[in-house]
Amino acid sequence: MAITVIEAISTLGAALSRHFPLGVSHIPREHGQAAANVAVYSPAYRDVVLCLQPPGGHWKAVLLPDKTDGVHHGLVENMPAGTRYGFYADLGATQEEMLLIDPEAVQLLLDPYGQYIDEHVGVDGVTRYLSVRMDQEFDWGTVKRPNTPWRETVFYEAHVRGQTMLHPDIPEEIRGSYAGMAHPAMIEHLVGLGVTAVELLPVHFHIDEPHLHGTGMSNYWGYNTLGFFAPHVGYASAGAQAGGPQAVQAELKGMIKLLHMAGIEVILDVVYNHTAEGGPGGPSYSWRGLAEEQYYRMRDGHYFDTTGCGNTLNFSNPHVIKMAMDSLRFWVEEFHIDGFRFDLAVSLARNGEHEFNNQHPFLLAAATDGVLSSTKLISEPWDVGYGGWQTGQFPTGWADWNDSFRDSVREVWLTDRAAMLAGYHHNGLAKFGDALGGSAELFAPSGRSRLASVNLITAHDGFTLADLTAYNHKHNEDNQEDSRDGTNNNRSWNHGVEGITNNPHTQAQRARSSRNLMATMLLALGVPMITAGDELGRSQGGNNNVYCQDNEISWVDWTMDEDAKTMLAATRYLLQIRKEFLAAQPSSYPTRGGQSFIHWFGADGQPMSAERWGNPHERVLTMLMGSPDGAVDGLVVFNTGITDEDVVLPANPRFTNQDSANQDSANRDSPNQDSANSDSTNPDSAHLDSANLGTANPDGTNPDVGTVVSLPYRLIMSTESPTVSRDGGPTFRQSRSVPQVQAGDAVRANANTVLLFRNDLIVQ
């Protein structure tokens, strides 16, 4: 039994402690550097005992003497950084009985605001957790957050451990760690790829779900949070873990600092929708033992779960909102985090009646907060409750993962093509055009632009990009759940063979489909997100739910065979094209009306009509995009069909004096007619708004700068197949010797191919 010293805090006179801020905080110097104000929310309990163990010292038990608005608080004289601590509360015990508790024989209640969690195994073999007081000092030097504009942002969703476990150029002792993520080899890859932000799967302290115990598997993804203010210790290198809490914290901050030095933002995937305490009857680690009915969503005295994880934090309670807001600010102010992706974000915006409200206090508070409003706030806009799908419905200040984009693009390149080869034609290209145009109809009602759409083809959950082209069905046998887990709605196509094949034709078609999916995402309006390893053709063997696979199934494979080199070359070049195109547009592109346009054409070079958008046999779409004030227009030909086509490149309407007859056709010839006049970047109003050349005269001249002339189209990339670069590697960069194409001329667009052209503009 641990030796516990019982200490008393004087209650004479005015209280020296405060009920804010919650957690353990510094107090005025006259009380000494080791003194601390301790405050914990636990309204139902008359008394709460603080058990603490200073570094190298004995356990102490202190009854927090004051209680204000449900918060127990007290001033503790000797609680330096490194002190392990926890709380104890028991309605059926006296104060004397509570003070005699053996802190090493029970699971003390963690501080919901604790900044570090110590995991240890007791003499009885039971794993327990304790909070640790931390010092947040760190030398950031002159390094600032990159503050990358939304328009230039390209997300890269990665797992700290899985990203580097197999990387041959990273020292083995730091693979799978914060230090490994910031190793020069990894930063070189990220910068060379062209992404601007890493979106890290949860790095809040998390534990395994009970059903994984004894299976040899663990919660690899980390969506089972035990501490919203504490970093996950297991992602620190062995050296940092041996160095203790301050070393672990310093390694994470050092990772962020080095990524910032390279111009890469750090986005955290955060899980405020539920906790690791599970459903009713689950363990009491913290929130359940302190204030169960306040922290968790209830209905008629029973848990009301909209997450599928056993419990749901109650964001209709202001104390829960405050905890989440305080946690977010903490990560921005102390760790310099650049933004957050909110898991199952609909659960964070349900009111007291359990209904989603896009004006929920939490959503508005986060978007307008003086600290958080400068960060990127991204919702996963669904949960498993009633009315759980809310893509496009979040308020201004937020961006949404766009599953509508994901599903539409997968269908066009995969399931529609599979159906056509089987003799069926089901869908036209209207949804595809809407996705390319930034899903305007979906986001406009919330008052947001296309930059609120985070476009994705894959994510951590689901098939990888390569597996989308290689499997019709999930293969989750390794998860030991008889493949009941994971979605069955994959919208994938195996190109005729399930899984691995040595057939060169099938391999080539799969690789081309992967490039087409990647190209579509990177060329569409909106903000793209690449899943780590997709740029290398990573496969999970058909497993679409690797949440429990902390092994080679889920880790990024850095073998770099020819297929990986080819996919990497295509992705890098696409990102370079995207970057150069945006640099040639005004800063207001594509969000400001009149500063951007999209024209849509069919294979004959004529504008798309309502009939053509809905015609399932119409499989070629040409997209011409740019700005009236831009220096370059981009033209992209998508042949999503199963036959090769001769495609007429259209005349650029900016220079053809198209009259009101053509302008009127904009309202009729749109993917989604209901929003034809919504704004100038909408595919629905593209022809109308792009015909207006801003300050230009009808003849294409500008009174200030002269005559703007359109040069012939120049092919800069085809997804069909690579050529060999000067260094012997694959490349998709087209030689400048490739003949330029005049408007009205036809080019060959083979089936399952994307062609990219530049339309350079000069002033005479």
N, C-alpha and C positions, 0 to 999 in steps of 0.2 A: 504493500500500500504506500502511495506517495505521502511524503511529509508535507502537510499543508498548514501554513501559518494564517491564522484568521486575523485580519486587520479591520479596524473600524475607521470610518470617516466621520468627522465631527459634523453634526447637523445644527450646531448653535449659530445663531445669526443668519444673515442672508446667505443663500446658496452661492458657493464659489463656482460651481459648475454651471453649464448651460445645456439646454436640450437641443442645441444646434451647434455646429453641424453634426449629423449622425456619424457614428463610428468613433474612431480614436483620432483626436486632433491635438495640435499644439496649443499651449496656453501661454499667457504672459510670462516673461523671463523670470520674474521674481519667484516663481514656483520651481525653477530649475529646469534644465534642458530635458531631463528624463520624465518630467511630469506630463500628464495627459488629461484631457477632457474625454470622458467616455460616455457615449449616449447611444441607446438602443431602443427601438420602437417595439413595445410589447404591452399594448393597452389592457389586456385582460388580466394580467398578473399584478398582484399587490406588490410583490418583491421580485427582484432579479439579482442574482449573485454573479459577480465577475470573478472568474478564476484566471490567474495569470502567473507566468513563470518567466522572470527576467533571465537574460542570458547567464548561464552558470549558477543560477539561484534556485531556491526552493519554490514550490507552488505557494501561492497566496490566494485567499478567498476574501472578497470584499463585497459587502452588501451595498449596492448603489443606493445612496440615501434619498435622492430626490426623484420626483415624478411630475412631469409637466406635459399635458396634452397627450398622454399615453406613452411618453418617452421617459425611460429611466435613465438617470444621469448622475455622474459623480466625478470628482477630481481625484486622480490617482497620482501620488507623489513620485513613485519609482516604477516607471513603465517605459524604459528606453527602447529604442529601435532594436528589433530582434526578439522582443518579448513575445512568447506564445501565450495565447489567451482564448477564452471562450466564455459563454454565458450558461447559467443554469437557472431554471425556473420550474417550480412544482406547486400547483395550486393546493395540493394536499399536505404539504410539508410546512413546518414552522421555520422561522428565520434561522434558528439554531441548527435544525436538521439540514437545511440547505447549505449552511456554511461548512458542515462537516462532510460534504460530498467528496469522494475520491476522484479527482479530475482525470486520473489515468485509468479508471475503471468504467467510465461512461463516455458516451459521445457528447461532449459539451456542444452547445449550440454556437455555430459559427456566426461571426459578425457579418450581417448582410453587406456591410461597407468595408469588410476586411480587404486589405490590399495584397495579401499573400496568404496562401494556404499550405500548411505543413502536413504532409501525409506520413503517417508512421504506423508501425505494427506494434501493438502492445504485447506485454508478456503473456497475455492470454491468446495471442495469435490473431486478434481482431484488428482490422485496419480502421484507424480513426483519423480525424482531421481537426486541425487547430488553426485559428487565425494568427497572424504574425504582424506586429507593428512594424512599419517600414519608414525608412527615410527616402524621400523621393529625389534627393540631390543627384544631378547628372550634368556633365559638361557637354552641352549641345553646341558650344562654340558659336560660330556665326551661321550655322546651317539653318535654313528656313524651310518651311513647308513649300513644295513646288507650286501649289495653287494652279494646277493645270486647268484651263478653261474646259467646260463641258464639251465644246465642239471638238477639241483636239484629243479628248480622253479616249483611250482604248484600255479596257479592263482585261486583266489576266487573272482568272480565278485559280488559286493554287493552294496546296496543302503544305504547311511548313515542313512536315516530316517527309511526305511522299515526294516532294519536289527534288530533294537532293540525296535520298538514300542510295540511289544507284549511279550517282554522277561520278565518273572516274577521275575528274580533275579536282574534286573537292576532298580534302583530307578526311580519312575515314573517321577520325575522332570527332569531327563536327558535322558529319552527314546527318540529315534528318533533324537539324537544330536551327535555332534562330541564327546562329553564327554561320551555318551552312547556307542559309537563304541569302545572306549578305556577302558571301564569298565572291571575290572578283570574277570567278568563272561563271557564277550565276548572274551577277549583274551584267557581265558582258553579253550573256545570252539575251537577257531581257531588253537591254538597250539595243542590241543588234536586231532583235526581232521587231522592235518599234512600238512596244506597248508603253503606256504611260503610268499605269497603276497596277499594283498587285492587290487582288481582293483575296484575303487570306481566310480560309475556313477557320472556325472558332479557335481563338487563342485564349479565351477566358478559361479559367480552371474548370475542368470537367472530369467526370468519372464514367465508368462503364455501367450500363443498365444491368439489373440483376439477372435478366434472362441470358446474358452472355457469360456469367460466371460458370466456370468449369467446362466451357466449350473450346478453350484455346484461342478464342477470338476476343477482340476488344472493340470499344467504340472508337473507331478510327477517325470518323468525321468530326466528332466532338460536340454534337448537338445535345448535350446533357449537362448543363452548366451547374456548377456548385458555387461559383464566386464571380459576381459581375464586375468586381474591381480588381480581381487577382489574375495574373498571367498563369498560363498552364506551365507547370514546372517541367513536365515531361518533354517539352520541346527545347529546353535548354541543353547545351552540351554537357557531357559528363563532368568536364572540368568546372563549368559554372555551377552545376548542381552540388558538386563537392565544396564549392566556395560559399554556399549558403544563399539565403534569400536575396541579399543585395547583389550578388554576382549574377543570379538568374535575371533579376530585373535589369541590371546593366547590360546583359547580353541582348535582351529584347530591345531596349532603347538604342543600343549600338547598331542593331540591324536596321532599325527605322532611320537612324541618322545616316548610315551609309547608303541606303536606298534613296533618301532625299538628296544626298550629295550627287547621285547619278540622275536626279530629276524624276525619280519614280515615286509616285504617291503610294501610301499604304492605307488600304480600306479593310476594315474588320467586319467579318460576318458575325453578327451578334444575335443571341438567342434569348430575348426578354419575354418570350411567349410562355415558357414553362421552366421548371427547375428539375434538378436531379432527384427530388424527393418522391417522384412518382405519384401514383394514385392513392386513394384512401387506404390507410393502413400501412403506407410505405414508411421508410425511415424518416426520422426527424433530425435533419442535419442543421437546419437554421430557421427558415421562414415558418415551417409548420409548427415548430416548437415555440416560436416567439409570438406569432400572430396569424394563426392558420386562417381564421375567418376573414381577416382583412387582406392578406396577401393573395389568397386563391379565390377564383371565381366560383361562386356558389349559386344554386337555385333550390329553394325549398330545403335548405340545410344539407344539400348534397353537392359534391363536386360537379361543376358543369365544364366539361372539357371540349375545347374547340381545336386542340392541337393533335390529338391522337396519342399523347404521351402521358396520360394519366392525370395531369393537372394543367391548369391554365392560370397564369398570373392575372390578377383582377385590375385591369387598367381603368375601371370605373372608380377605383379608390385612389384619392390624391396621393397617398403615401407610396403606392406602387409607381405612379407617374413620377413622383419626386425621386424615387430610387433609380429609375431608369435614366432620368435626366441628369442626376448627379453622377451616375456611372459614365454616361456619354461625355460629359464635360471633363471628368477626370482623365479619360483616355486622350482627349484632345489636349488638355492643358499639361498633363504630366508625361504623356508618351508621344505627343505631336502627331496623333493620328489624323488622317485627311478625310475620312468619311466612314460610313457604315452601311452595310447591307443587312436589313432587318428580316430575319427568318420568320415566316408565317406572320407577316406584318398585319394582316387583317385582325388577328387576335389582340393586337395592341390598340385597336381602334374600335372595339366593341363597347357600347355604353352599358348602363345598368340593366337594360332590357336584353343584353347580349346581342344587340344588333350593330352592324357596321355603320359608322358615322364618319364620313370623310372630313368633317369639321371637328373631329374628336380633339379634346384639349391636348392630348399628347402629340398628335400630328402637327397641330398649329404651334405648340410650344417649341418643338424641335426645329421647325422651319423658321421660326422668328427669333430664337434664342441668340443672344449676342455672341456666344461662343460657337454654337453649332451651326448657325446660318452660313458660316463661311466654309462648312464642310459639305461633302456629297452625301445625301441621304437617299438611300435606295431601298425600295420595298420589294419583298417577295409578296405580291399582292393577292395572296390567297391563304386560306387555312381549311380545316376539314369540317367546320361548322356550317350551319345554315346560312346561305347567302355568302359563302366563303370566297367566291371568285370575284375580284374587284380590280382587275387589270384596267388601267386607265382612269380609275376613280379617285386616286389619291390627290391631295391638294397641291397647289403651287409650292415650290421649294423641295418637292420630292420627285424622284424618278422611279419608274417601275420596271422590274424584269418583265419583258414582253413575251409571254408564252404564246400569244396570238401570232406574233412574228415567227417564232420557232416552229409552230405547227404548220403554218401556211408554207413556209419555205421547204420544210421537210416533205410535205405532200407533193409540191411541184416537182422537186428533183428526184424523189424516191417513189412514193406509193403511186403517184399518177403515172409515172413512166412504167412501173411494173404492170399497172392495169392496162396501159396502152399496148404493151408487148403481148398481153394476154387477150387483146382484142376489144378492150373496153375503154371508153372515153367518158369520164365523169365530170371533170371540173374545168372551168375556164381559168383565165389568168387574173381575174379581178382581185382576188385576195393577195395574190403575189404582187401585183402592182401597188396595192395599198401598203403592203409590208415594206416594199422598196421605198415608198414615199414617206415612211416614218409613222405609219398607222395613225394618220391624222384624225380620222373619224373617231378613233378610240380615245385620243388624248385631248382633243379640242374642247369637249364639254367641261373638263376640269380647269380650263384656262391655261393649259400648258402646251408647249411647242413639241416638235419632234425630238428635241434633245431630252425630253422626259422618258423616251423609249430606250431602255437598255436592251439592245438586240442580241439575242443569243440563239445558237443552234443546239448547243449542249451545255451542260453544267455538271457539277460533281455528282448529282443524282441523275441516273439515266445512262443510256449508251454513250460511249465516246464517239467522236466524229467517225473514226474508222469503223467502229462496230455498227454504226447506223447503216453502213453500206455492206456489211458482211453477215448480218443476222436478221432474220425475220422475227425471231422469238428470243426472249430472255433466257439466259442459262445461269441461274443463280444457285446451282446445287451446292457450291462451296459455302453458302451462307447457312446451311443446315436447317432450312425452313421449308424443305420440299418445294422450293421455287414459288411459295405463296407470296413472298415479299417482292417488291418492285412492281412498277406499272406494266400492264400489258398493252398499253396504248403508246407504242413507240414510234409509229409512222416511219418505220425503217424498211429497207429492202436489201436482200442479200445478193442481188444480181444473179440469181439462179442457183447458187450453191450456199448452203448454210455453213458458215464458219470458214475455217482455213481451207484454202485451195491452192494448187500449183498451176492452175490454168492461167496462162499469161493474159488472155483476152479478158477474163473475169477480173483479174488483178488490175489491169489497166483501166477497166470501166469503173471499178470501185474507187481507184485513186482519183480519176477524173471527177466522179461525183463528189468526192470529198473536197476537191478544189473548188468545184462549183458552189457548194454550200458555203465554204469559207469566203469565196469571192462575193457572193450575194450579201452576206452579213457585213463585210467590210466596205461594200460600195453603197449600201442602203443609207438613207437618212436616219439619224439616231446615233446612239452611242454603243459601239460593239463590245462584246465580252467574249474573249477566247478562253476556253477551258485548258488548263495546263496539260501539255502533251498532245493536244490536237494538232499543233503545228508540226508534230513529229510523226503523226499517224499512230499514236498510242492505242493499244487494244487492251480491253479487260476480259477478253475471251468470251464476250457476250453477257457478262455479268452487269446488270444495270442498277445494282444497289449495293455498292461495295462499302457500305457504312461500317462493316465489321471486319474488313480485310486489310489489316496493317501488314502488307506483304507485297510481293512482286505483282500481284494482281492489280493493285491500285497505285503503286509507285510509278513515277515517270521513268520510262525506259530510255536511256541515253546511248543505246548501242550505235545509232547513226548508220544504219544500212542505207542502201540506195533509195529505198522508198521513203525513209525518214528525211534524207537529204533533199529529196525532190519536194516533199510536202513543206519542208522548212523554207526552201527557196521560193516556193509559190507564196507562202504566207508573208514572208519578209517583203517580197516585191509588191504584193497587194497593199501592205501597210505603207510602203514608200509612196505608191501611187496615191493612196488616200491622203497622206500628209502633204504631198506636193500639190494636189488638187485644192485642198483647203487653203493652202498658203496663197493660192492665186485668186481667192475669193475675198470679198470685203469682210471685215470683222463681224458684221451683223448677219452673215450667212450662217445657217439657213432659217433663222428664227424671225427675222423682221419682214413684214409684208412688203412686197415690191423689190426685195433684195435677193430673191431666189426663184428658180423656176424648174419645172420638170415637164418635158414633152414626152408623149408616149406614141410609138409607131408600131405598125405590124411589119411583116416580112416584106411587104410591097413598098415600104417607105411612106405609107399613108397613115394619117392619124388613126388611133384606135377609136372605135365607135362602141356604143353600149352593146350592140349585138356581138361585136368581136370580143369584147371583154368576157362575155358569157359563153362564147363558143368553145366547147371542149376540144375541138380540132385545131384551134388557133394556139400554136405552141411556141411561136417566136415573138419576143417582145423586145423592142428597142427603146432604151431610155436615154434621153438627152437632158443633161442637167448642168446648171451653172447659175450665174448671177448677171443681171444687166450691167453691173459694174466690175465683173470679174475679168481676168486676163486669159482664162482657159475655160472652155466648156468640155464636159466629159460625155462621151457616147458609149453606151454599153449594149451589146447584143446578147440576149439570152436565148439560146435554142434549147428549150426544155423538152423537146420532142424526141422521137425515135427515128426520124429521117433527116438526112442532110438537106439544107435549104440554101438557095441563093437569096441573099437578103439585100435589099436596096437601102443604101444609107440615105437618110432623109436630108433635105435641105434644112439648114438651121433657120427656124422661123424668125430669129432675130434679124436676119438679113434678106428676107424674101418678101417684105412688104405685105405680109398676109393681112387681109382686111377683116372687117367685122364678121364676115361670113364664117371665116375660120375661128375667130374669137368666140362666136356664138356656139360653135361646135364643142367648145370646152365644156359647156354645161351639159351637153348630151353625151359626150364621148368619154365618160369617166368611169373608173372602177366602182365608185360608190357615189351615186348621183345626189344623195341627200345632202352632202356637204360641199357641193360644187363651188360655192362662193366663200368657203370658210377662210382660206388665206392662200398666199401665192405659192407656197411650197406643196400644197395639197395636190396629189395627182388629179383630183377632181377639177381643179381650176387652173391646171398648169398652162394650158394653151392660152387662156384668157390673160393671165397675169404676165406670162413671159413675153407676150406680144408687145407689152408696154415696155419700151426701152428706157424708162426713167427719163433722163435729161436728153436722150438722143432724139434727133429729128426723124420723121418717117422714112427718110432715105438712108438711115443708118449713120448719118453724121451727127456729131456732137458739137454744139457751138463753142464749147470750151476746149476740146481736145482734137477735133478734126474727125476724119472718117474712120470708123472701125471696120476692119476687113477680116473676114473669116478665111483662114487657110484651109486647104484640103484636110480631110481626116487622116490621122496617122495612127496605125495599129501599134499599140505598145505592149499588149499581152494577149495571149490565148491560153485558156486552161486546158487545151486539148492534150498537149504533151510538151515536155521540156526539150531544150536544145543543150548543147555542151558549151560551157563558158570557157574562157581562156585558161582558167586554172584547172579545167577538167571536170568541174562539178556541174550539176544540173542548173539551168537558168531558164527563166520565162521572159526575160527581157528580149524584146524584138529588136533586130538590127535596124539601124536607120536606113539601111539600103532597101528595106521593104517598101515597095511603091506606095505612095500616098493615094488616097481614094477621094475622088470628087463626089460631091453630093449628087445623087441620082444614079451613081454606078452601083453595081451589085458586088457583094463579096460572098464567098462560100463560108457558111457557118455549119459545121458538122453537128450532128445530133449530140446532145449532152455536152455542150460547150458554151463557154462565155468568152466573148471577144471584147476587148477594151480599146477604145480609140481616144486620142486627144484631138480637140478642135481648137488650135491656137488662134488667138485674136491679135491683130496688130493695128496700130493707128497710123494712118497715112495723112 
